[in-house]
Amino acid sequence: MKHSFIDEYSELDSLIHKLDPRTKLIFALAFVIAVVLTPITSWQVFISYFCVITVLLALSKLPVSHVLKRSLVVFPFVLMIALFIPFFKQGEVAGSYNIGLWQVSVTYSGLLVLANVVIKAWLCILSLILLSSTTRLVDLLKGLQQFKVPQVIVLILSFMYRYIFVLADEVMRMKQARDSRNFGGRRLHQLRTIGNMIGTLFIRSYERGERVYAAMIARGFDGEVRTLHTLSFSWADAYFSVAFALSLIIPGILWW
């Protein structure tokens, strides 16, 4: 099975890749907060945010196809939730449509909320793609650990990313075994088979977790993740932080 790693391009050589993971974590968090707090009517600020994230993506040398593919994977979930907002938001009616026995109306305020959700979600997704694609997961987790994120959360993220591919392989093997036995029949029979597969996957995952935990205890694991690589801030981090802070502050001062 071909796996899609979130840090697939973390070994590229670029200015963004060389930054300390903690700098990139702060950048991503600050960018998301700035985007979320900006009112949708300040469209000039959103244009400046888009220019900032575009420049950073260009400096990171990430393939355009990779960025678009990653953003489109997450984007449909946001759109699916936000798509119904224009039909239920009260306000001036922009248009009415007959769907079967129902008549639904689209309001201008609802369309504004839809644009607010879609634009902000896409910008935030791009910033998270930049963070995860230019930073090795090990370094990212180490940065979270040094920011005093609870150790249990760091461990959960580490093991989740490490074993999600093992579980995906397990699902593919179970699917192949199901198809080789001529999976078909009535819909009720199919649902029962899929339910059995889900239950079996849960049991196997639980048993694998027990074996992994026993192996870790046998090797002296005490809950602390230790690595040979140490994180350190450089002058590049300082220059980047100043430039990035100005790129967020100046548009707000000019247009708010």
SESEDREN-552572 format. One record per residue: x negated, y, z of N, C-alpha, C in turn; residue in three letters. Coordinates in Angstrom, 2 decimals, decimal comma. Atoms other than C-alpha are relative to their C-alpha. Layout:
BEGIN
SITE      n_px      n_py      n_pz     ca_px     ca_py     ca_pz      c_px      c_py      c_pz   rest
SITE         X         Y         Z         X         Y         Z         X         Y         Z    ALA
...
//
This chain:
BEGIN
SITE      n_px      n_py      n_pz     ca_px     ca_py     ca_pz      c_px      c_py      c_pz   rest
SITE     -0,85     -1,19      0,00      0,00      0,00      0,00     -0,88      1,25      0,00    MET
SITE      0,76     -1,24      0,06     -1,29      3,48     -0,88      0,51      0,95      1,06    LYS
SITE     -0,38     -0,88     -1,09     -1,30      5,75      2,14     -0,27      1,46     -0,37    HIS
SITE      0,15     -1,43      0,23     -0,92      9,53      2,08     -0,43      0,64      1,32    SER
SITE      0,54     -0,55     -1,24     -3,17     10,99      4,78      0,18      1,52      0,00    PHE
SITE     -0,22     -1,43     -0,07     -2,36     14,49      5,99     -1,32      0,77     -0,08    ILE
SITE      1,31     -0,67      0,07     -6,10     15,31      6,26     -0,84     -0,54     -1,16    ASP
SITE      0,66      0,60      1,15     -6,92     13,87      2,85     -1,12      0,87     -0,55    GLU
SITE      0,98     -0,92      0,56     -8,84     16,98      1,76     -0,78      0,74      1,08    TYR
SITE      0,69     -0,66     -1,11    -10,43     17,79      5,12     -1,51      0,02     -0,15    SER
SITE      1,46      0,06      0,19    -13,93     16,99      3,83     -0,48      0,95     -1,09    GLU
SITE      0,43     -0,95      1,02    -13,97     19,71      1,15     -0,89      1,07      0,63    LEU
SITE      0,92     -1,04     -0,47    -16,55     22,49      1,40      0,58      1,37     -0,36    ASP
SITE     -0,55     -1,33      0,24    -14,86     25,87      1,79     -0,10      0,80      1,29    SER
SITE      0,05     -0,87     -1,17    -14,73     28,83      4,15      1,02     -0,44      1,05    LEU
SITE     -1,06      0,40     -0,94    -11,47     27,63      5,71     -0,38     -1,31      0,68    ILE
SITE      0,39      1,28     -0,60    -12,84     24,11      6,26     -1,06      0,17      1,08    HIS
SITE      1,11     -0,19     -0,95    -15,86     25,49      8,14      0,44      0,68      1,29    LYS
SITE     -0,47     -0,68     -1,20    -13,75     27,40     10,66      0,24     -1,00      1,13    LEU
SITE     -0,28      0,83     -1,16    -13,36     26,05     14,16      1,48     -0,39      0,03    ASP
SITE     -1,41      0,42     -0,05    -10,14     23,99     14,57      0,86      0,86      0,91    PRO
SITE     -0,76     -0,85     -0,91     -9,10     26,22     17,47      0,37      1,33     -0,66    ARG
SITE     -0,30     -1,22      0,75     -9,33     29,28     15,23      1,18     -0,22     -0,93    THR
SITE     -1,08      0,29      0,94     -7,08     27,61     12,68      1,31     -0,28      0,73    LYS
SITE     -1,22      0,22     -0,79     -4,63     26,53     15,38      0,63      1,33      0,41    LEU
SITE     -0,50     -1,32     -0,38     -4,34     30,11     16,63      0,57      0,72     -1,21    ILE
SITE     -0,47     -0,63      1,23     -3,99     31,34     13,04      1,38     -0,53     -0,37    PHE
SITE     -1,28      0,60      0,40     -1,17     28,90     12,28      1,13      0,43      0,95    ALA
SITE     -1,02     -0,39     -0,97      0,70     29,71     15,50      0,37      1,47     -0,15    LEU
SITE     -0,27     -1,43      0,16      0,33     33,48     15,03      0,77      0,27     -1,28    ALA
SITE     -0,69     -0,20      1,27      1,45     33,26     11,42      1,46     -0,42      0,10    PHE
SITE     -1,37      0,49     -0,15      4,54     31,20     12,28      0,82      0,98      0,85    VAL
SITE     -0,72     -0,94     -0,87      5,50     33,60     15,10      0,31      1,29     -0,75    ILE
SITE     -0,21     -1,23      0,76      5,04     36,63     12,84      1,10     -0,17     -1,04    ALA
SITE     -1,01      0,25      1,03      7,14     35,08     10,07      1,39     -0,12      0,62    VAL
SITE     -1,30      0,21     -0,63      9,93     34,02     12,42      0,58      1,29      0,55    VAL
SITE     -0,48     -1,23     -0,63     10,15     37,42     14,15      0,28      1,12     -1,00    LEU
SITE     -0,22     -1,04      0,99     10,20     39,44     10,92      1,43     -0,04     -0,51    THR
SITE     -1,37     -0,02      0,53     13,73     40,52      9,91      0,01     -0,23     -1,50    PRO
SITE     -0,05      0,38      1,41     14,82     39,23      6,51      0,10      1,22     -0,91    ILE
SITE     -0,12     -1,21      0,83     15,54     42,78      5,30     -1,36      0,62     -0,33    THR
SITE      1,35     -0,52      0,28     11,80     43,56      5,43     -0,67     -0,88     -1,04    SER
SITE      0,51      0,90      1,04     11,13     41,83      2,13     -1,43      0,33     -0,39    TRP
SITE      1,38     -0,34      0,34      7,89     43,78      1,58     -0,98     -0,73      0,92    GLN
SITE      0,87      0,71     -0,94      6,43     42,16      4,71     -0,13     -1,47     -0,40    VAL
SITE      0,05      1,40      0,43      7,35     38,70      3,45     -0,88     -0,17     -1,24    PHE
SITE      0,88      0,05      1,17      5,62     39,47      0,15     -1,46      0,04      0,44    ILE
SITE      1,39     -0,07     -0,51      2,47     40,42      2,08     -0,39     -1,31      0,69    SER
SITE      0,29      1,29     -0,63      2,72     37,20      4,15     -0,29     -1,06     -1,05    TYR
SITE      0,23      0,98      1,07      3,00     35,18      0,96     -1,35      0,22     -0,67    PHE
SITE      1,32     -0,29      0,58     -0,05     36,95     -0,48     -1,12     -0,49      0,91    CYS
SITE      1,01      0,44     -0,95     -2,01     36,20      2,70     -0,17     -1,52     -0,05    VAL
SITE      0,10      1,46     -0,01     -1,19     32,49      2,72     -0,49     -0,52     -1,34    ILE
SITE      0,49      0,40      1,32     -1,85     32,27     -1,04     -1,51      0,17     -0,10    THR
SITE      1,46     -0,24      0,02     -5,31     33,81     -0,64     -0,72     -1,06      0,84    VAL
SITE      0,63      1,01     -0,85     -6,12     31,41      2,21      0,02     -1,37     -0,66    LEU
SITE     -0,06      1,27      0,72     -4,95     28,42      0,16     -1,00     -0,03     -1,14    LEU
SITE      0,99     -0,07      1,07     -7,13     29,59     -2,72     -1,42     -0,15      0,56    ALA
SITE      1,32      0,12     -0,61    -10,14     29,96     -0,40     -0,27     -1,42      0,50    LEU
SITE      0,18      1,37     -0,50     -9,55     26,45      0,97     -0,29     -1,01     -1,10    SER
SITE      0,25      0,87      1,16     -9,87     24,96     -2,56      0,90     -1,23     -0,03    LYS
SITE     -0,94      1,12      0,04     -6,90     22,68     -1,95      0,67     -0,04     -1,37    LEU
SITE     -0,70      0,09      1,28     -5,33     21,36     -5,17      1,42      0,55      0,08    PRO
SITE     -1,35     -0,59      0,01     -2,18     23,25     -6,11      1,06     -1,09      0,03    VAL
SITE     -0,97      1,10      0,03     -0,40     19,96     -6,82      0,19     -0,61      1,39    SER
SITE     -0,08      0,53     -1,36     -1,20     18,74     -3,30      0,86      0,90      0,88    HIS
SITE     -0,76     -0,94     -0,83      0,20     21,88     -1,68      1,48     -0,04     -0,36    VAL
SITE     -1,40      0,01      0,43      3,38     21,85     -3,77      0,68     -1,31      0,39    LEU
SITE     -0,60      1,29     -0,33      3,96     18,15     -3,22      0,29     -0,10      1,49    LYS
SITE     -0,21      0,03     -1,45      3,55     18,49      0,54      1,17      0,89      0,42    ARG
SITE     -1,07     -0,93     -0,39      5,85     21,49      0,76      1,36     -0,50     -0,48    SER
SITE     -1,27      0,49      0,52      8,52     19,86     -1,40      0,51     -1,22      0,77    LEU
SITE     -0,43      1,14     -0,79      8,56     16,77      0,82      0,82      0,46      1,20    VAL
SITE     -0,67     -0,49     -1,19      9,64     18,79      3,86      1,16      0,93     -0,35    VAL
SITE     -0,96     -1,04      0,34     11,63     21,48      2,07      1,43     -0,49     -0,17    PHE
SITE     -1,40      0,45      0,16     14,72     19,38      1,13      0,75     -0,15      1,32    PRO
SITE     -0,67      0,12     -1,29     15,45     18,72      4,83      0,48      1,36      0,51    PHE
SITE     -0,39     -1,35     -0,41     15,48     22,45      5,54      1,16      0,49     -0,86    VAL
SITE     -1,03     -0,46      0,91     17,57     23,18      2,46      1,32     -0,70      0,24    LEU
SITE     -1,22      0,76     -0,23     20,05     20,44      3,27      0,79      0,55      1,19    MET
SITE     -0,66     -0,57     -1,18     20,77     22,03      6,65      0,50      1,41     -0,28    ILE
SITE     -0,33     -1,41      0,21     20,79     25,64      5,44      1,00      0,22     -1,13    ALA
SITE     -0,83     -0,18      1,18     22,83     25,04      2,29      1,45      0,31      0,34    LEU
SITE     -1,40     -0,19     -0,35     26,16     25,07      4,13      0,26      1,32      0,74    PHE
SITE     -0,18     -1,23     -0,76     25,53     28,34      5,98      0,84      1,04     -0,74    ILE
SITE     -0,79     -1,04      0,67     26,93     30,66      3,25      1,50     -0,27     -0,01    PRO
SITE     -1,42      0,32      0,06     30,26     28,80      3,35      0,70      0,18      1,34    PHE
SITE     -0,60     -0,07     -1,32     30,81     29,10      7,10     -0,27      1,32      0,72    PHE
SITE      0,32     -1,27     -0,63     29,32     32,49      7,92      1,08      1,02     -0,32    LYS
SITE     -1,03     -1,01      0,19     31,92     35,23      8,43     -0,60      1,25     -0,62    GLN
SITE      0,46     -1,24      0,60     31,68     38,43      6,41      0,68      0,26     -1,33    GLY
SITE     -0,55     -0,35      1,30     32,36     39,99      3,04     -0,17     -1,16     -0,98    GLU
SITE      0,01      1,17      0,88     33,26     37,31      0,49     -0,72      0,35     -1,30    VAL
SITE      0,71     -0,18      1,27     30,86     37,00     -2,45      0,63     -0,80     -1,13    ALA
SITE     -0,65      0,82      1,01     32,84     34,31     -4,24      0,76     -1,13      0,64    GLY
SITE     -0,83      1,11     -0,49     35,50     31,61     -3,78      0,00     -1,11     -1,03    SER
SITE      0,04      1,16      0,88     35,47     28,09     -5,20      0,98     -1,04      0,50    TYR
SITE     -0,93      1,08     -0,30     38,02     25,29     -5,35     -0,71     -1,34     -0,15    ASN
SITE      0,61      1,34      0,00     36,63     21,88     -4,40      1,08     -0,98      0,43    ILE
SITE     -1,09      0,93     -0,31     39,44     19,35     -4,66      1,18      0,76      0,60    GLY
SITE     -1,11     -0,63     -0,70     42,10     20,34     -2,16     -0,44      1,17      0,87    LEU
SITE      0,52     -1,05     -0,87     39,83     22,81     -0,35     -0,47      1,20     -0,81    TRP
SITE      0,53     -1,22      0,57     39,00     26,39     -1,16     -1,05      0,57      0,95    GLN
SITE      1,11     -0,47     -0,83     35,62     27,53      0,14     -0,46      1,34     -0,51    VAL
SITE      0,46     -1,34      0,34     34,22     31,04      0,19     -1,44      0,18      0,43    SER
SITE      1,39     -0,34     -0,29     30,63     32,26      0,08     -0,06      1,47      0,38    VAL
SITE      0,10     -1,38     -0,47     29,83     35,40      2,06     -1,41      0,54     -0,21    THR
SITE      1,31     -0,63      0,17     27,02     37,90      1,59     -0,87     -0,20      1,24    TYR
SITE      0,77      0,22     -1,23     25,99     37,56      5,22     -0,50     -1,43      0,07    SER
SITE      0,44      1,39      0,03     25,85     33,79      4,77     -1,16     -0,21     -0,96    GLY
SITE      1,11      0,09      0,95     23,63     34,15      1,70     -1,26      0,61      0,58    LEU
SITE      1,16     -0,63     -0,65     21,37     36,46      3,70     -0,63     -0,93      1,02    LEU
SITE      0,52      0,97     -0,97     21,06     33,86      6,46     -0,68     -1,16     -0,72    VAL
SITE      0,61      1,07      0,78     20,35     31,17      3,84     -1,39      0,41     -0,49    LEU
SITE      1,30     -0,49      0,46     17,57     33,29      2,34     -0,98      0,12      1,16    ALA
SITE      0,84     -0,12     -1,19     16,23     33,95      5,84     -0,60     -1,34      0,39    ASN
SITE      0,46      1,33     -0,40     16,01     30,25      6,67     -0,97     -0,58     -1,02    VAL
SITE      0,81      0,63      1,06     14,58     29,15      3,31     -1,38      0,67     -0,10    VAL
SITE      1,27     -0,71      0,15     11,90     31,85      3,02     -0,92     -0,23      1,19    ILE
SITE      0,82      0,17     -1,19     10,72     31,59      6,60     -0,50     -1,44      0,14    LYS
SITE      0,40      1,41     -0,11     10,70     27,78      6,53     -1,12     -0,32     -0,99    ALA
SITE      1,01      0,31      1,00      8,66     27,68      3,32     -1,35      0,61      0,37    TRP
SITE      1,26     -0,62     -0,41      6,05     30,14      4,59     -0,63     -0,76      1,17    LEU
SITE      0,52      0,76     -1,15      5,71     28,22      7,86     -0,55     -1,36     -0,44    CYS
SITE      0,47      1,29      0,51      5,39     24,93      5,97     -1,35      0,15     -0,69    ILE
SITE      1,28     -0,23      0,68      2,60     26,37      3,82     -1,14      0,20      1,00    LEU
SITE      1,05     -0,21     -1,01      0,68     27,49      6,91     -0,37     -1,31      0,68    SER
SITE      0,29      1,29     -0,63      0,99     24,03      8,49     -0,73     -0,93     -0,97    LEU
SITE      0,74      0,79      1,00     -0,16     22,39      5,24     -1,45      0,44     -0,05    ILE
SITE      1,37     -0,52     -0,01     -3,21     24,66      5,24     -0,75     -0,49      1,23    LEU
SITE      0,65      0,45     -1,24     -3,96     23,73      8,86     -0,34     -1,48     -0,05    LEU
SITE      0,21      1,45     -0,06     -3,53     19,97      8,52     -0,90     -0,52     -1,13    SER
SITE      0,80      0,49      1,14     -5,22     19,64      5,11     -1,45      0,42      0,06    SER
SITE      1,39     -0,47     -0,08     -8,38     21,54      6,05     -0,68     -0,38      1,31    THR
SITE      0,56      0,36     -1,30     -8,94     20,03      9,50      0,17     -1,50      0,22    THR
SITE     -0,11      1,42     -0,33     -9,74     16,46     10,41      0,89     -0,18      1,22    ARG
SITE     -0,94      0,20     -1,10     -7,13     15,03     12,71     -0,73     -0,12      1,34    LEU
SITE      0,77      0,15     -1,24     -9,79     14,13     15,30     -0,36      1,38      0,56    VAL
SITE      0,36     -1,35     -0,45    -10,97     17,76     15,44      1,23      0,78      0,42    ASP
SITE     -1,24     -0,70     -0,36     -7,40     19,03     15,50      0,48     -0,41      1,38    LEU
SITE     -0,41      0,48     -1,31     -6,56     16,84     18,48     -0,96      0,47      1,10    LEU
SITE      0,98     -0,49     -0,98     -9,78     17,89     20,21      0,26      1,47      0,31    LYS
SITE     -0,34     -1,39     -0,24     -8,81     21,52     19,72      1,23      0,14      0,89    GLY
SITE     -1,19     -0,02     -0,86     -5,38     20,84     21,24     -0,37     -0,36      1,44    LEU
SITE      0,43      0,41     -1,34     -7,09     19,12     24,15     -0,70      1,13      0,73    GLN
SITE      0,70     -1,11     -0,63     -9,33     22,11     24,80      0,92      1,18      0,29    GLN
SITE     -1,02     -1,00     -0,31     -6,25     24,35     24,73      0,90     -0,45      1,15    PHE
SITE     -0,70      0,51     -1,18     -5,05     22,32     27,73      1,40     -0,54     -0,31    LYS
SITE     -1,23      0,72      0,31     -2,24     20,56     25,87     -0,01     -1,30      0,81    VAL
SITE     -0,01      1,22     -0,82     -1,12     17,64     28,10     -0,61     -1,20     -0,72    PRO
SITE      0,73      1,11      0,58     -3,30     14,60     27,53      0,92     -1,06     -0,61    GLN
SITE     -0,91      1,02      0,50     -0,32     12,31     27,04      0,52      0,37     -1,39    VAL
SITE     -0,47     -0,43      1,32      0,90     14,42     24,08     -1,09     -0,21     -1,05    ILE
SITE      1,11      0,20      0,92     -2,55     14,33     22,46     -0,16     -1,48     -0,35    VAL
SITE      0,12      1,44      0,25     -2,71     10,55     22,87      1,15     -0,52     -0,86    LEU
SITE     -1,15      0,44      0,80      0,79     10,07     21,47     -0,19      0,39     -1,47    ILE
SITE      0,24     -0,44      1,37     -0,09     12,14     18,39     -1,09     -0,84     -0,67    LEU
SITE      1,10      0,77      0,55     -3,33     10,23     17,92      0,44     -1,40     -0,40    SER
SITE     -0,41      1,38      0,29     -1,79      6,77     18,13      1,13     -0,03     -1,03    PHE
SITE     -1,07     -0,03      0,98      1,28      7,76     16,13     -0,56      0,09     -1,41    MET
SITE      0,58     -0,15      1,33     -0,85      8,90     13,20     -0,83     -1,22     -0,38    TYR
SITE      0,86      1,14      0,31     -3,18      5,94     13,48      0,80     -1,24     -0,38    ARG
SITE     -0,73      1,26      0,20     -0,51      3,23     13,54      1,24      0,15     -0,86    TYR
SITE     -1,15     -0,14      0,88      2,21      4,74     11,35     -0,22     -0,73     -1,31    ILE
SITE      0,31      0,70      1,24      0,41      3,25      8,35      0,08     -1,51      0,19    PHE
SITE     -0,13      1,43     -0,30      0,26     -0,16     10,03      1,47     -0,41     -0,02    VAL
SITE     -1,43      0,29      0,00      4,02     -0,03     10,59      0,57      0,08     -1,41    LEU
SITE     -0,47     -0,10      1,38      4,55      1,10      6,99     -0,36     -1,26     -0,79    ALA
SITE      0,38      1,25      0,64      2,60     -1,95      5,77      0,89     -1,14      0,46    ASP
SITE     -0,87      1,04     -0,55      4,71     -4,13      8,06      1,38      0,06     -0,66    GLU
SITE     -1,30     -0,16      0,66      7,90     -2,71      6,55     -0,05     -0,50     -1,44    VAL
SITE      0,12      0,45      1,39      6,64     -3,34      3,01     -0,08     -1,51     -0,09    MET
SITE      0,07      1,46      0,01      5,79     -6,96      3,85      1,38     -0,61      0,29    ARG
SITE     -1,33      0,51     -0,30      9,23     -7,49      5,36      0,94      0,20     -1,19    MET
SITE     -0,83     -0,25      1,19     10,87     -5,91      2,31     -0,33     -0,99     -1,11    LYS
SITE      0,40      0,96      1,03      8,84     -8,15     -0,01      0,54     -1,40      0,33    GLN
SITE     -0,54      1,30     -0,41      9,86    -11,22      2,00      1,51     -0,05     -0,20    ALA
SITE     -1,44     -0,05      0,21     13,50    -10,10      1,86      0,36     -0,14     -1,47    ARG
SITE     -0,29      0,05      1,43     13,43     -9,57     -1,91     -0,31     -1,37     -0,59    ASP
SITE      0,36      1,33      0,52     11,72    -12,93     -2,50      1,04     -1,06      0,34    SER
SITE     -1,08      0,91     -0,38     14,69    -14,60     -0,80      1,32      0,39     -0,66    ARG
SITE     -1,17     -0,36      0,80     17,07    -13,09     -3,35      1,00      0,80      0,83    ASN
SITE     -0,86     -0,86     -0,81     18,46    -10,27     -1,23      1,17      0,51     -0,84    PHE
SITE     -1,18     -0,43      0,73     22,00     -9,55     -2,34      1,25     -0,34      0,79    GLY
SITE     -1,24      0,36     -0,66     25,57    -10,49     -1,59      0,84      1,21      0,32    GLY
SITE     -0,91     -1,09     -0,35     28,28     -8,37     -0,04     -0,70      1,06      0,84    ARG
SITE      0,60     -1,13     -0,72     27,61     -5,01      1,56     -0,18     -0,32      1,48    ARG
SITE      0,10      0,33     -1,42     28,29     -6,36      5,06     -1,21     -0,89      0,25    LEU
SITE      1,17      0,88     -0,14     25,67     -9,08      4,55     -1,30      0,80     -0,13    HIS
SITE      1,20     -0,82      0,17     23,14     -6,47      3,35     -0,28      0,83      1,25    GLN
SITE      0,18     -0,80     -1,21     23,74     -4,26      6,38     -0,49     -0,86      1,16    LEU
SITE      0,45      0,89     -1,06     23,29     -7,23      8,67     -1,47     -0,35     -0,16    ARG
SITE      1,41      0,32      0,25     19,99     -8,14      7,03     -0,90      1,19      0,33    THR
SITE      0,79     -1,19     -0,29     18,71     -4,56      7,25     -0,06      0,24      1,51    ILE
SITE      0,00     -0,14     -1,45     19,76     -4,42     10,92     -0,96     -0,98      0,66    GLY
SITE      0,96      0,98     -0,53     17,81     -7,63     11,62     -1,44      0,44     -0,25    ASN
SITE      1,35     -0,47      0,31     14,77     -6,12      9,89     -0,41      1,12      0,97    MET
SITE      0,31     -1,11     -0,93     14,97     -2,98     12,07     -0,30     -0,55      1,39    ILE
SITE      0,24      0,60     -1,32     15,24     -5,09     15,23     -1,33     -0,73      0,06    GLY
SITE      1,27      0,72      0,05     12,32     -7,28     14,18     -1,18      0,97      0,01    THR
SITE      1,08     -1,00      0,03     10,19     -4,20     13,41     -0,20      0,62      1,37    LEU
SITE      0,11     -0,57     -1,35     10,96     -2,76     16,85     -0,74     -0,97      0,94    PHE
SITE      0,64      1,00     -0,88      9,94     -6,00     18,60     -1,49     -0,13     -0,34    ILE
SITE      1,40      0,12      0,40      6,74     -6,31     16,57     -0,79      1,24      0,42    ARG
SITE      0,69     -1,23     -0,40      5,86     -2,67     17,27     -0,25      0,00      1,50    SER
SITE      0,16      0,05     -1,45      6,42     -3,15     20,99     -1,11     -0,98      0,39    TYR
SITE      1,03      1,00     -0,32      4,28     -6,30     21,06     -1,38      0,48     -0,43    GLU
SITE      1,29     -0,54      0,44      1,53     -4,59     19,05     -0,51      1,05      0,97    ARG
SITE      0,38     -1,00     -0,98      1,55     -1,70     21,49     -0,55     -0,62      1,27    GLY
SITE      0,50      0,70     -1,19      1,11     -4,11     24,41     -1,40     -0,56     -0,24    GLU
SITE      1,32      0,57      0,29     -1,83     -5,81     22,69     -1,06      1,10     -0,11    ARG
SITE      0,95     -1,10      0,12     -3,49     -2,48     21,84     -0,34      0,56      1,37    VAL
SITE      0,24     -0,52     -1,34     -3,07     -1,24     25,41     -0,89     -0,95      0,80    TYR
SITE      0,84      0,97     -0,71     -4,54     -4,47     26,83     -1,44      0,04     -0,50    ALA
SITE      1,34     -0,08      0,55     -7,51     -4,20     24,46     -0,72      1,27      0,48    ALA
SITE      0,61     -1,25     -0,47     -8,11     -0,57     25,50     -0,40     -0,10      1,47    MET
SITE      0,32      0,17     -1,42     -7,99     -1,42     29,21     -1,21     -0,91      0,16    ILE
SITE      1,14      0,93     -0,08    -10,42     -4,30     28,63     -1,30      0,69     -0,37    ALA
SITE      1,20     -0,74      0,41    -12,85     -1,82     27,06     -0,27      1,21      0,88    ARG
SITE      0,28     -1,05     -0,97    -12,68      0,55     30,03      0,65      1,34     -0,28    GLY
SITE     -0,66     -1,26      0,31    -10,28      3,18     28,69      0,65      0,57      1,26    PHE
SITE     -0,52     -0,64     -1,21     -9,37      5,67     31,43      0,91      1,18     -0,31    ASP
SITE     -0,89     -1,09      0,38     -7,11      8,05     29,50     -0,69      1,21     -0,59    GLY
SITE      0,77     -1,13      0,51     -9,88     10,42     28,41     -0,62     -0,39     -1,35    GLU
SITE      0,56      0,24      1,32    -10,79     10,61     24,70     -1,33      0,75     -0,11    VAL
SITE      1,34     -0,60      0,07    -14,52     11,24     24,27     -0,54     -0,11     -1,41    ARG
SITE      0,60     -0,02      1,33    -16,23     12,24     21,03     -1,39      0,64      0,09    THR
SITE      1,35     -0,55      0,05    -19,80     13,12     20,09      0,00      1,41     -0,59    LEU
SITE     -0,06     -1,31      0,66    -18,72     16,16     18,07      0,55      1,05      0,97    HIS
SITE     -0,45     -1,10     -0,86    -18,43     19,43     20,02      0,44      1,18     -0,86    THR
SITE     -0,52     -1,16      0,72    -16,46     22,45     18,90     -0,68      1,27      0,48    LEU
SITE      0,65     -1,27     -0,37    -18,03     25,90     18,83      0,45      1,09     -0,96    SER
SITE     -0,36     -1,15      0,81    -16,98     29,34     17,63     -1,25      0,59     -0,64    PHE
SITE      1,11     -0,63      0,70    -19,17     31,12     15,09      0,40      1,42     -0,41    SER
SITE     -0,31     -1,35      0,47    -19,41     34,59     13,59      1,07     -0,04     -1,09    TRP
SITE     -1,04      0,13      1,04    -17,29     33,36     10,68      1,39     -0,04      0,62    ALA
SITE     -1,29      0,03     -0,69    -14,49     32,62     13,15      0,41      1,39      0,47    ASP
SITE     -0,30     -1,35     -0,48    -14,76     36,13     14,59      0,44      0,91     -1,15    ALA
SITE     -0,37     -0,82      1,15    -14,70     37,82     11,16      1,37     -0,39     -0,55    TYR
SITE     -1,28      0,47      0,52    -11,81     35,65     10,02      1,14      0,43      0,92    PHE
SITE     -1,06     -0,37     -0,95     -9,82     36,37     13,19      0,36      1,47     -0,14    SER
SITE     -0,27     -1,43      0,15    -10,20     40,14     12,75      0,74      0,28     -1,29    VAL
SITE     -0,64     -0,24      1,30     -9,30     40,05      9,05      1,43     -0,53     -0,01    ALA
SITE     -1,35      0,58      0,00     -6,32     37,79      9,64      0,94      0,82      0,87    PHE
SITE     -0,84     -0,82     -0,88     -5,03     39,88     12,54      0,42      1,29     -0,70    ALA
SITE     -0,34     -1,22      0,73     -5,18     43,02     10,39      1,00     -0,28     -1,11    LEU
SITE     -0,93      0,34      1,09     -3,37     41,23      7,54      1,41     -0,22      0,51    SER
SITE     -1,33      0,16     -0,59     -0,48     40,52      9,92      0,53      1,30      0,58    LEU
SITE     -0,43     -1,22     -0,70     -0,40     43,86     11,76      0,29      1,14     -0,98    ILE
SITE     -0,16     -1,15      0,90     -0,83     46,34      8,89      1,32     -0,03     -0,76    ILE
SITE     -1,31     -0,02      0,69      2,22     45,21      6,82      1,15      0,33      0,92    PRO
SITE     -1,06     -0,32     -0,93      4,37     45,39      9,92      0,06      1,47      0,31    GLY
SITE      0,04     -1,43     -0,29      3,22     48,93     10,67      0,52      0,82     -1,20    ILE
SITE     -0,37     -0,76      1,20      3,78     50,05      7,06      1,47     -0,11     -0,35    LEU
SITE     -1,32      0,25      0,55      7,17     48,51      6,39      1,11     -0,15      1,04    TRP
SITE     -1,07      0,18     -1,00      9,03     47,91      9,68      0,61      1,36      0,35    TRP
//
